[in-house]
Structure formats: C-alpha cells, structure tokens
Amino acid sequence: MLTRIKKSTAYKLLPKRDANSHKGDNGKVLIIGGSIEYYGAPILAGLGALNSGADLIYIWVPECNFDITRSMYPDFIVKKFKGNYLTPEVVDEIVEFGKEMDSILIGPGLGKEEESVSAVVKILNELHVPTVLDAGAISALKKITKFPLQQPMTITPHHNEFHNLIDKDIMVSEENSRSVVLLRSLSMDLHINVLLKGPLDFISSEEGFVEVNETGNAGMTVGGSGDVLAGIVASFMAQGLDGFDACRSAAYFFGKTGDMLKKRKGFFYSASELASAFPFVI
C-alpha cells in the first residue's frame, strides 16, 4: 500500500510568505505555450499560478494568441513570438528572458507540431531554471540524449501522455506493482518528478518515493483542469518548493477544490472555476 497524501502533510508543504517581502520575492513564473488551435490553455495555467500565490505571471504565446491573452486579465504580463506556434527560431529570446524567472512552465496549448517539440528541447538544453513540462511539451524528453538535465524537472502527464512517453500501454495502479515500479524507475533514471494525473494521482520523485493523492472527483475531467494544475505546480516551485513537494501539495488541494465545487454544483464546474476557488480551499 502506497503512502496517501494527508491534509496535514499538504498544508505543511505550502510555501511560506515573509511579511517583509516585496513584489517578485514570492515567485516569478514564465508560461510558454499556446497555438492557433489552443489559446485558452496558457491563460488557465496563468490563473492557476496567480491563484496559488506567485507574484508575477509572464505568459509567452504566439502572435495569433497575443491579443486575446493580453485582454483576458490585467494581472498577466504577456509577450509574443512570431507565427502560430512555438518554433526553434524564437527560442534564444525566450531563453535570455527566462533566466530571470524562478520557474518555467512549458506546454499548455502547445500542440503537437514537430517544430514546437524541437523548440522545447532547445529550451531545456539552454535554460536551466526549475521547469514543469505539461501536455505536448512532455514528449520533448524523448529527444533528450543525456540525463540528468541541469535544471530541476517536473512533468504533469495524464495517462495517455505517460503512455506516449514510455512507449508502453500500461495503466499505473496500486494493484499492478510492476506499473508502480516502472513509474518509480522512470523518475529515478531521468531524475524527474512526475505527477501522473487520474482518478488517483500518482506522484513520484527522482529519489524513488511514490505517493498517492485521493482527493478530487470525476468533474475534474473538464477541459483545462490539467493546465490549471500545472500552473499551480509551477507557482509552488517558483515560491521555493522542490518538484516533489510542489506536486504533492498542489494535487491534494486542487483535488479538494474540485470536491468543494462538487458539493455546490455537482459535476457542472469549469477549469476557470477551479482556479478561482483554489485560494478559498487553502
């Protein structure tokens, strides 16, 4: 039986804020994503990061997403690169800017263009800031030839993205001990933390610890919820938590947020409502 994440543990892990801190001291998060098809995902990730305590949220999107991203919330600082999706040609500017960040989230709305995956590989090789990979950016790990990477690395896949990464159709479950060993081995071999999202969340550390989060409900299958969660993880890392602790606390309280909304609305809530309600649950 794997260890369950308890409320007391998740609460103790929450980032602590210095009463004398100034703007930017509590985390600067850069979110890189978006494409011609998926403009909403980076915005939802930004809401997750903002509503979990990060001071400054920068969102870097393709020019086709720029106007709508900038107009959605005045809380975000929005930048743009040319084209309809991320390409290697724009990476140098992103890398230089990203050096000033406390964490980077790559992937929300990125799409599956090969050029975008190549661009993510280039960012990972050149920008050594604590990083979260979500959605289409996770597949970039298959093109990395040398591990460990120089930066702390966390990924937040759902089961299909996990299957694609390992090239095996294996459902991780407590009943299948070999699947848990596979998850643990992946984290240890690649030196990455993994938050594997599902009815039960499996969280593994690069040291080989695996824990389970039981909070949450079926309403959280709503589109965009994973983007919000990835933003929360990146925010907690920007505020000083390591990847494993950020994933444990984020997953627990995000699931509790879904449980609170279910009591009020049944399964009829949205990803943006999850982001907005998250602070009240904490």
WOZI-V84136 format. One record per pair of residues at least 24 apart in sequence whose C-alpha atoms are under 10 Angstrom apart, sorted by sequence separation. I is the first residue (numbers start at 0). J is the second residue. D is the distance in whole Angstrom. If there is no record, write none. Layout:
I:J:D ; I:J:D
//
This chain:
60:84:8 ; 61:85:7 ; 84:108:9 ; 85:109:7 ; 103:127:10 ; 109:133:9 ; 110:134:8 ; 111:135:6 ; 115:139:9 ; 116:140:9 ; 124:148:8 ; 125:149:9 ; 126:150:8 ; 127:151:8 ; 128:152:9 ; 129:153:8 ; 130:154:8 ; 131:155:7 ; 132:156:8 ; 133:157:9 ; 136:160:10 ; 137:161:9 ; 140:164:8 ; 141:165:9 ; 171:195:9 ; 179:203:9 ; 183:207:5 ; 228:252:10 ; 253:277:7 ; 256:280:6 ; 28:53:7 ; 33:58:9 ; 35:60:10 ; 38:63:8 ; 39:64:9 ; 42:67:9 ; 49:74:8 ; 60:85:8 ; 61:86:10 ; 84:109:7 ; 85:110:9 ; 97:122:9 ; 102:127:10 ; 103:128:7 ; 104:129:9 ; 105:130:8 ; 106:131:8 ; 107:132:9 ; 108:133:9 ; 109:134:7 ; 110:135:6 ; 111:136:8 ; 116:141:10 ; 117:142:8 ; 123:148:8 ; 124:149:8 ; 125:150:10 ; 127:152:10 ; 134:159:10 ; 135:160:8 ; 138:163:7 ; 139:164:9 ; 141:166:10 ; 182:207:9 ; 183:208:7 ; 228:253:7 ; 252:277:7 ; 253:278:10 ; 255:280:7 ; 256:281:9 ; 26:52:8 ; 27:53:6 ; 28:54:8 ; 29:55:9 ; 30:56:8 ; 31:57:9 ; 32:58:8 ; 33:59:8 ; 34:60:7 ; 35:61:8 ; 38:64:6 ; 42:68:7 ; 46:72:9 ; 49:75:9 ; 59:85:10 ; 83:109:10 ; 84:110:8 ; 86:112:9 ; 88:114:9 ; 102:128:6 ; 103:129:6 ; 104:130:6 ; 105:131:6 ; 106:132:6 ; 107:133:6 ; 108:134:7 ; 109:135:6 ; 110:136:8 ; 113:139:10 ; 116:142:9 ; 117:143:10 ; 123:149:9 ; 124:150:9 ; 134:160:7 ; 137:163:9 ; 138:164:6 ; 171:197:10 ; 173:199:10 ; 183:209:7 ; 227:253:9 ; 228:254:10 ; 252:278:9 ; 254:280:10 ; 255:281:9 ; 25:52:7 ; 26:53:5 ; 27:54:6 ; 28:55:6 ; 29:56:6 ; 30:57:6 ; 31:58:6 ; 32:59:7 ; 33:60:5 ; 34:61:6 ; 35:62:9 ; 36:63:10 ; 37:64:9 ; 38:65:9 ; 41:68:8 ; 42:69:9 ; 45:72:10 ; 84:111:10 ; 85:112:8 ; 86:113:9 ; 87:114:7 ; 91:118:10 ; 94:121:9 ; 98:125:10 ; 101:128:7 ; 102:129:5 ; 103:130:5 ; 104:131:5 ; 105:132:5 ; 106:133:5 ; 107:134:6 ; 108:135:8 ; 109:136:7 ; 111:138:9 ; 123:150:8 ; 133:160:9 ; 134:161:10 ; 137:164:7 ; 138:165:10 ; 172:199:8 ; 180:207:9 ; 182:209:8 ; 253:280:8 ; 25:53:6 ; 26:54:5 ; 27:55:5 ; 28:56:5 ; 29:57:5 ; 30:58:5 ; 31:59:5 ; 32:60:6 ; 33:61:7 ; 34:62:9 ; 35:63:6 ; 36:64:9 ; 39:67:9 ; 46:74:9 ; 61:89:10 ; 84:112:8 ; 85:113:10 ; 86:114:5 ; 87:115:7 ; 90:118:6 ; 94:122:6 ; 98:126:7 ; 100:128:7 ; 101:129:7 ; 102:130:6 ; 103:131:6 ; 104:132:6 ; 105:133:6 ; 106:134:5 ; 107:135:8 ; 108:136:9 ; 171:199:10 ; 172:200:10 ; 173:201:9 ; 249:277:10 ; 252:280:7 ; 253:281:9 ; 24:53:9 ; 25:54:5 ; 26:55:7 ; 27:56:6 ; 28:57:6 ; 29:58:6 ; 30:59:6 ; 31:60:6 ; 32:61:8 ; 33:62:10 ; 34:63:7 ; 35:64:7 ; 38:67:8 ; 39:68:8 ; 42:71:8 ; 45:74:9 ; 46:75:9 ; 85:114:7 ; 86:115:5 ; 87:116:9 ; 89:118:8 ; 90:119:8 ; 93:122:8 ; 94:123:9 ; 97:126:7 ; 98:127:8 ; 99:128:9 ; 100:129:9 ; 101:130:9 ; 102:131:8 ; 103:132:8 ; 104:133:7 ; 105:134:8 ; 106:135:6 ; 107:136:8 ; 123:152:9 ; 171:200:10 ; 172:201:8 ; 180:209:9 ; 196:225:8 ; 224:253:9 ; 252:281:7 ; 23:53:8 ; 24:54:7 ; 25:55:8 ; 26:56:9 ; 27:57:8 ; 28:58:8 ; 29:59:7 ; 30:60:8 ; 31:61:9 ; 33:63:9 ; 34:64:7 ; 38:68:7 ; 42:72:9 ; 45:75:7 ; 84:114:8 ; 85:115:5 ; 86:116:8 ; 87:117:6 ; 88:118:8 ; 90:120:10 ; 91:121:9 ; 94:124:10 ; 95:125:9 ; 96:126:10 ; 97:127:9 ; 98:128:7 ; 105:135:9 ; 106:136:5 ; 171:201:8 ; 179:209:8 ; 22:53:10 ; 23:54:5 ; 24:55:9 ; 33:64:7 ; 45:76:10 ; 84:115:7 ; 85:116:8 ; 86:117:7 ; 87:118:4 ; 90:121:7 ; 91:122:8 ; 94:125:7 ; 95:126:8 ; 97:128:8 ; 105:136:6 ; 106:137:7 ; 22:54:6 ; 23:55:6 ; 32:64:10 ; 33:65:9 ; 39:71:10 ; 85:117:9 ; 86:118:5 ; 87:119:8 ; 90:122:6 ; 94:126:6 ; 104:136:9 ; 105:137:9 ; 106:138:10 ; 154:186:10 ; 161:193:10 ; 196:228:10 ; 21:54:9 ; 22:55:8 ; 23:56:10 ; 42:75:9 ; 85:118:7 ; 86:119:9 ; 87:120:9 ; 93:126:9 ; 94:127:9 ; 153:186:9 ; 210:243:10 ; 224:257:10 ; 59:93:8 ; 85:119:8 ; 87:121:7 ; 91:125:9 ; 94:128:10 ; 152:186:10 ; 161:195:8 ; 194:228:10 ; 209:243:9 ; 212:246:10 ; 219:253:9 ; 33:68:10 ; 86:121:10 ; 87:122:9 ; 90:125:9 ; 91:126:10 ; 160:195:9 ; 161:196:10 ; 194:229:9 ; 208:243:9 ; 212:247:8 ; 215:250:9 ; 219:254:8 ; 16:52:9 ; 90:126:10 ; 160:196:10 ; 211:247:9 ; 212:248:9 ; 214:250:8 ; 215:251:8 ; 14:51:9 ; 15:52:10 ; 152:189:9 ; 153:190:9 ; 154:191:7 ; 155:192:9 ; 156:193:8 ; 157:194:8 ; 158:195:7 ; 204:241:10 ; 205:242:9 ; 206:243:10 ; 210:247:8 ; 213:250:9 ; 214:251:6 ; 215:252:9 ; 219:256:10 ; 13:51:10 ; 14:52:8 ; 152:190:7 ; 153:191:5 ; 154:192:6 ; 155:193:6 ; 156:194:7 ; 157:195:6 ; 158:196:7 ; 173:211:9 ; 194:232:9 ; 204:242:8 ; 205:243:8 ; 212:250:7 ; 213:251:8 ; 214:252:8 ; 215:253:7 ; 216:254:7 ; 219:257:6 ; 14:53:10 ; 151:190:8 ; 152:191:5 ; 153:192:5 ; 154:193:5 ; 155:194:5 ; 156:195:5 ; 157:196:5 ; 158:197:7 ; 172:211:10 ; 203:242:10 ; 204:243:6 ; 211:250:9 ; 212:251:6 ; 214:253:8 ; 215:254:4 ; 216:255:9 ; 218:257:7 ; 219:258:9 ; 57:97:10 ; 147:187:10 ; 150:190:10 ; 151:191:7 ; 152:192:6 ; 153:193:6 ; 154:194:6 ; 155:195:6 ; 156:196:6 ; 157:197:6 ; 202:242:10 ; 203:243:7 ; 204:244:9 ; 211:251:9 ; 212:252:10 ; 214:254:4 ; 215:255:6 ; 216:256:10 ; 217:257:9 ; 218:258:9 ; 147:188:8 ; 148:189:8 ; 149:190:10 ; 150:191:10 ; 151:192:8 ; 152:193:9 ; 153:194:8 ; 154:195:8 ; 155:196:7 ; 156:197:9 ; 202:243:7 ; 213:254:8 ; 214:255:6 ; 215:256:8 ; 216:257:7 ; 217:258:10 ; 219:260:10 ; 146:188:8 ; 147:189:6 ; 148:190:8 ; 202:244:9 ; 204:246:10 ; 212:254:8 ; 213:255:9 ; 214:256:9 ; 215:257:5 ; 216:258:6 ; 218:260:9 ; 219:261:9 ; 228:270:9 ; 57:100:9 ; 146:189:6 ; 147:190:6 ; 148:191:9 ; 157:200:9 ; 203:246:9 ; 214:257:8 ; 215:258:6 ; 216:259:10 ; 218:261:7 ; 227:270:7 ; 231:274:9 ; 56:100:10 ; 145:189:9 ; 146:190:7 ; 147:191:8 ; 202:246:7 ; 203:247:9 ; 214:258:7 ; 215:259:9 ; 216:260:10 ; 217:261:9 ; 226:270:8 ; 227:271:8 ; 230:274:9 ; 55:100:9 ; 146:191:9 ; 201:246:10 ; 202:247:7 ; 215:260:10 ; 216:261:8 ; 221:266:9 ; 224:269:8 ; 225:270:8 ; 226:271:10 ; 227:272:10 ; 228:273:9 ; 55:101:10 ; 57:103:10 ; 58:104:9 ; 59:105:10 ; 200:246:10 ; 201:247:9 ; 215:261:9 ; 218:264:10 ; 220:266:10 ; 221:267:9 ; 223:269:8 ; 224:270:5 ; 227:273:8 ; 228:274:8 ; 231:277:9 ; 29:76:9 ; 30:77:10 ; 31:78:10 ; 35:82:9 ; 36:83:9 ; 37:84:10 ; 155:202:9 ; 200:247:9 ; 218:265:8 ; 219:266:8 ; 221:268:8 ; 222:269:8 ; 223:270:5 ; 224:271:8 ; 227:274:6 ; 29:77:10 ; 31:79:10 ; 34:82:9 ; 35:83:5 ; 36:84:9 ; 53:101:10 ; 60:108:9 ; 61:109:10 ; 194:242:9 ; 202:250:9 ; 217:265:10 ; 218:266:5 ; 219:267:10 ; 221:269:6 ; 222:270:7 ; 223:271:8 ; 224:272:9 ; 226:274:10 ; 227:275:10 ; 34:83:5 ; 35:84:7 ; 60:109:9 ; 102:151:10 ; 103:152:10 ; 104:153:9 ; 105:154:10 ; 140:189:9 ; 192:241:9 ; 193:242:8 ; 194:243:8 ; 201:250:10 ; 217:266:7 ; 218:267:7 ; 219:268:8 ; 220:269:10 ; 221:270:7 ; 222:271:10 ; 224:273:7 ; 33:83:8 ; 34:84:5 ; 104:154:10 ; 153:203:10 ; 192:242:6 ; 193:243:8 ; 200:250:7 ; 216:266:8 ; 218:268:7 ; 219:269:8 ; 220:270:9 ; 223:273:10 ; 224:274:8 ; 227:277:10 ; 33:84:7 ; 34:85:7 ; 153:204:9 ; 191:242:8 ; 192:243:6 ; 194:245:10 ; 195:246:10 ; 199:250:10 ; 200:251:9 ; 218:269:9 ; 219:270:8 ; 32:84:8 ; 33:85:8 ; 153:205:9 ; 191:243:9 ; 192:244:10 ; 194:246:6 ; 218:270:10 ; 32:85:7 ; 152:205:9 ; 192:245:10 ; 193:246:8 ; 194:247:8 ; 31:85:9 ; 151:205:10 ; 192:246:8 ; 196:250:9 ; 200:254:9 ; 219:273:9 ; 194:249:10 ; 195:250:10 ; 199:254:10 ; 48:104:10 ; 194:250:8 ; 198:254:10 ; 45:104:10 ; 44:104:9 ; 131:191:10 ; 131:192:9 ; 132:193:10 ; 31:93:9 ; 44:106:10 ; 45:107:10 ; 131:193:10 ; 41:104:9 ; 44:107:7 ; 29:93:10 ; 41:105:9 ; 43:107:9 ; 44:108:10 ; 41:106:8 ; 42:107:9 ; 43:108:10 ; 40:106:9 ; 41:107:5 ; 42:108:9 ; 29:96:9 ; 30:97:10 ; 40:107:5 ; 41:108:6 ; 29:97:7 ; 39:107:9 ; 40:108:5 ; 41:109:9 ; 157:225:8 ; 28:97:9 ; 38:107:9 ; 39:108:7 ; 40:109:9 ; 156:225:9 ; 27:97:10 ; 29:99:9 ; 37:107:8 ; 38:108:6 ; 155:225:8 ; 28:99:10 ; 29:100:7 ; 37:108:5 ; 38:109:9 ; 155:226:9 ; 27:99:8 ; 28:100:6 ; 29:101:8 ; 30:102:9 ; 31:103:8 ; 32:104:8 ; 33:105:10 ; 36:108:8 ; 37:109:7 ; 27:100:5 ; 28:101:6 ; 29:102:6 ; 30:103:6 ; 31:104:6 ; 32:105:6 ; 33:106:8 ; 34:107:9 ; 35:108:9 ; 36:109:9 ; 37:110:7 ; 155:228:8 ; 156:229:9 ; 26:100:8 ; 27:101:5 ; 28:102:5 ; 29:103:5 ; 30:104:5 ; 31:105:5 ; 32:106:5 ; 33:107:6 ; 34:108:6 ; 35:109:9 ; 36:110:8 ; 155:229:7 ; 26:101:6 ; 27:102:7 ; 28:103:6 ; 29:104:6 ; 30:105:6 ; 31:106:6 ; 32:107:5 ; 33:108:4 ; 34:109:6 ; 35:110:9 ; 154:229:9 ; 25:101:9 ; 26:102:8 ; 27:103:9 ; 28:104:7 ; 29:105:8 ; 30:106:8 ; 31:107:7 ; 32:108:5 ; 33:109:5 ; 34:110:6 ; 153:229:10 ; 23:100:10 ; 24:101:10 ; 30:107:8 ; 31:108:9 ; 32:109:5 ; 33:110:7 ; 34:111:10 ; 155:232:9 ; 23:101:9 ; 31:109:8 ; 32:110:8 ; 34:112:10 ; 154:232:10 ; 153:232:9 ; 153:233:9 ; 34:115:10 ; 32:115:9 ; 153:236:10 ; 151:236:10 ; 31:119:10 ; 153:241:9 ; 154:242:9 ; 152:241:9 ; 153:242:6 ; 151:241:8 ; 152:242:7 ; 153:243:8 ; 134:225:9 ; 151:242:7 ; 152:243:10 ; 155:246:9 ; 133:225:8 ; 134:226:8 ; 153:245:9 ; 154:246:9 ; 133:226:8 ; 153:246:8 ; 40:134:10 ; 133:228:10 ; 134:229:9 ; 133:229:7 ; 132:229:8 ; 133:230:10 ; 131:229:7 ; 131:230:9 ; 28:129:10 ; 29:130:10 ; 30:131:9 ; 31:132:10 ; 32:133:10 ; 131:232:8 ; 132:233:9 ; 28:130:10 ; 32:134:10 ; 130:232:10 ; 131:233:6 ; 32:135:9 ; 130:233:7 ; 131:234:10 ; 32:136:9 ; 129:233:8 ; 31:136:10 ; 131:236:9 ; 130:236:9 ; 129:236:7 ; 130:237:9 ; 129:237:8 ; 128:237:10 ; 129:239:10 ; 131:242:8 ; 129:241:9 ; 130:242:9 ; 129:242:8 ; 108:223:9 ; 107:223:9 ; 107:225:9 ; 108:226:8 ; 107:226:6 ; 106:226:9 ; 107:227:9 ; 104:226:10 ; 107:229:8 ; 106:229:9 ; 107:230:9 ; 105:229:9 ; 104:229:7 ; 105:230:10 ; 104:230:7 ; 103:230:10 ; 104:231:10 ; 104:232:9 ; 105:233:10 ; 104:233:6 ; 102:232:10 ; 103:233:7 ; 104:234:9 ; 102:233:6 ; 103:234:9 ; 101:233:9 ; 102:234:7 ; 101:234:9 ; 102:235:9 ; 103:236:9 ; 102:236:6 ; 103:237:8 ; 101:236:8 ; 102:237:5 ; 101:237:5 ; 102:238:9 ; 100:237:8 ; 101:238:8 ; 102:239:9 ; 101:239:8 ; 1:173:7 ; 0:173:7 ; 0:174:9 ; 56:230:10 ; 0:176:10 ; 51:227:10 ; 47:224:9 ; 50:227:10 ; 51:228:10 ; 53:230:10 ; 1:179:10 ; 47:225:10 ; 48:226:10 ; 49:227:10 ; 53:231:9 ; 56:234:9 ; 44:223:8 ; 47:226:8 ; 48:227:7 ; 51:230:8 ; 52:231:9 ; 55:234:10 ; 43:223:7 ; 44:224:9 ; 46:226:9 ; 47:227:4 ; 48:228:8 ; 50:230:9 ; 51:231:6 ; 53:233:9 ; 54:234:9 ; 42:223:10 ; 43:224:8 ; 44:225:8 ; 45:226:9 ; 46:227:7 ; 47:228:6 ; 48:229:8 ; 49:230:8 ; 50:231:8 ; 51:232:9 ; 53:234:5 ; 40:222:9 ; 41:223:9 ; 43:225:9 ; 44:226:5 ; 45:227:7 ; 46:228:10 ; 47:229:7 ; 48:230:4 ; 49:231:8 ; 51:233:10 ; 52:234:7 ; 53:235:8 ; 55:237:10 ; 40:223:6 ; 43:226:6 ; 44:227:4 ; 47:230:5 ; 48:231:5 ; 51:234:6 ; 52:235:8 ; 53:236:9 ; 54:237:9 ; 39:223:8 ; 40:224:9 ; 42:226:9 ; 43:227:5 ; 44:228:7 ; 45:229:9 ; 46:230:7 ; 47:231:5 ; 48:232:8 ; 50:234:9 ; 51:235:7 ; 53:237:7 ; 54:238:9 ; 40:225:9 ; 41:226:7 ; 42:227:9 ; 43:228:9 ; 44:229:6 ; 45:230:6 ; 46:231:8 ; 47:232:8 ; 48:233:7 ; 49:234:8 ; 52:237:10 ; 53:238:7 ; 40:226:6 ; 41:227:9 ; 43:229:9 ; 44:230:4 ; 45:231:9 ; 47:233:9 ; 48:234:5 ; 52:238:8 ; 39:226:9 ; 40:227:8 ; 43:230:8 ; 44:231:8 ; 47:234:8 ; 48:235:8 ; 51:238:10 ; 42:230:10 ; 44:232:10 ; 45:233:10 ; 41:230:9 ; 44:233:9 ; 45:234:9 ; 48:237:9 ; 44:234:10 ; 3:201:10 ; 4:202:10 ; 51:249:9 ; 30:229:10 ; 1:201:9 ; 30:230:8 ; 29:230:10 ; 28:230:9 ; 30:233:9 ; 29:233:9 ; 28:233:7 ; 29:234:9 ; 2:208:9 ; 3:209:9 ; 4:210:7 ; 5:211:10 ; 27:233:10 ; 28:234:6 ; 47:253:10 ; 1:208:10 ; 2:209:7 ; 3:210:6 ; 4:211:6 ; 5:212:8 ; 26:233:9 ; 27:234:8 ; 28:235:10 ; 1:209:7 ; 2:210:5 ; 3:211:5 ; 4:212:5 ; 5:213:9 ; 6:214:10 ; 26:234:7 ; 28:236:9 ; 29:237:10 ; 1:210:6 ; 2:211:6 ; 3:212:6 ; 4:213:8 ; 5:214:10 ; 25:234:9 ; 26:235:8 ; 27:236:10 ; 28:237:6 ; 0:210:10 ; 1:211:7 ; 2:212:9 ; 3:213:7 ; 4:214:9 ; 25:235:9 ; 26:236:8 ; 27:237:6 ; 28:238:9 ; 0:211:10 ; 1:212:10 ; 3:214:10 ; 26:237:5 ; 27:238:8 ; 25:237:7 ; 26:238:5 ; 24:237:9 ; 25:238:5 ; 26:239:8 ; 24:238:8 ; 25:239:8 ; 23:238:10 ; 14:234:10 ; 14:235:7 ; 13:235:8 ; 14:236:9 ; 16:238:9 ; 12:235:9 ; 14:237:9 ; 15:238:8 ; 47:270:9 ; 50:273:10 ; 51:274:8 ; 14:238:6 ; 15:239:9 ; 46:270:10 ; 47:271:9 ; 50:274:6 ; 51:275:10 ; 13:238:9 ; 14:239:7 ; 15:240:10 ; 46:271:7 ; 49:274:9 ; 50:275:7 ; 13:239:10 ; 14:240:7 ; 44:270:10 ; 46:272:10 ; 47:273:8 ; 48:274:9 ; 49:275:9 ; 50:276:8 ; 51:277:7 ; 52:278:8 ; 13:240:8 ; 43:270:7 ; 44:271:9 ; 46:273:9 ; 47:274:5 ; 50:277:7 ; 51:278:6 ; 12:240:8 ; 43:271:6 ; 46:274:6 ; 47:275:8 ; 50:278:6 ; 12:241:10 ; 42:271:9 ; 43:272:10 ; 45:274:9 ; 46:275:8 ; 49:278:10 ; 50:279:10 ; 14:244:10 ; 40:270:10 ; 43:273:10 ; 44:274:9 ; 47:277:8 ; 51:281:9 ; 13:244:9 ; 14:245:9 ; 43:274:8 ; 46:277:10 ; 47:278:10 ; 12:244:6 ; 13:245:8 ; 11:244:10 ; 12:245:8 ; 13:247:10 ; 14:248:10 ; 9:244:8 ; 12:247:8 ; 13:248:7 ; 8:244:10 ; 9:245:9 ; 12:248:6 ; 13:249:9 ; 9:246:10 ; 10:247:10 ; 11:248:9 ; 12:249:9 ; 9:247:7 ; 10:248:7 ; 8:247:9 ; 9:248:4 ; 10:249:10 ; 13:252:10 ; 8:248:8 ; 9:249:8 ; 9:250:9 ; 10:251:9 ; 5:247:9 ; 6:248:9 ; 9:251:7 ; 10:252:9 ; 4:247:7 ; 5:248:9 ; 8:251:10 ; 9:252:8 ; 3:247:10 ; 4:248:8 ; 6:251:7 ; 4:250:9 ; 5:251:8 ; 6:252:8 ; 4:251:7 ; 3:251:10 ; 6:255:10 ; 13:281:9 ; 10:281:8 ; 9:281:10
//
